[in-house]
Amino acid sequence: MNCSETRSVQTHIITFPYLNFHETLFGGQLMAWLDETAGISAIRVSRAPIVTASVDQLDFLAPLKAGHSVCIETFISGTGNRSMEVFAKVIGEDLVSGERYLAGTSFMTFVVPKGHTLPDIEPMTEEEKFICKGYEERKAVRQKKRSQSLDFAGHIDLDIPWK
């Protein structure tokens, strides 16, 4: 399966109620839209129920201002046995001037239930080839981080704080 077959695109205008105190897009809203768009890409490759396993990286590169639009474009950048990595680019656009800018990038991991298999992904464009070539290295970093997170979680107190 090639990357473009997993591509998902969402566009929104940035207005109230999505603004923070700086009159830019609230980061939590962008994260919700990223998860939704990336989830569609994940389902397109798996054709199975998926869950978000992690937001591996989210880089905010430029603020998305009130009155601008935000376009989120995602595609699968690598698959494993049950997990898949989704790349997202966040493009802002000043709707008056037409200027477009890269507002952010993200990598997320989704998983499918046991018993489902994922096809290999074939990058076609130069952008896809560049992004996909780093998949194995990012996967190794994710696996190490997951192990560290599980170890860390073993030291977290779950007691009710006011008792």
C-alpha positions, 0 to 999 in steps of 0.5 A: 500500500502506498502512503497516498492511499492512507492520506487524510486531510482536514481543514478548519477556520480558526475562530472562537471557541478555538482561541486561547488568550493570545488569540491563536489556536488552543494547542489542545484543540489542535491535538484533538484534530490531529488525533482525529485526522491521524486516526482516519489514516490509521483506519485506512491502512488497518481497516480495523478498530484502532487506538492511539498509543502515543503522541510521539512528537508534536512540534509547534513551529508557528502560531495559528492566528485567529482568522487563519485556516489550519490544514492537517494532512496525515499519512502512514509513515511506517507499519510494524506487526500491530503498530503504525506510525502516522506523520502529520503536517499542520499548515496555516494559511492567512486567508486574506493574503493567501500566505501558507506556512508550516505551523507544526509537525507530529508523529503518532502511534496507533495500534490494532487488536491482536489478530490483525495484520498491517501491510507494508507502506511504500512511499512514492513522493520525495516528501514521503520517502524522506519521512518514511526513511526515519521510521525504524530509528523513530520506532526504536526510540519509541520502544525504549521510551515506552520501557522507560515510561512503564518503569516510571509508572511503577513508582507513581503513587495512586493514593487520593491526595486529600486523605 
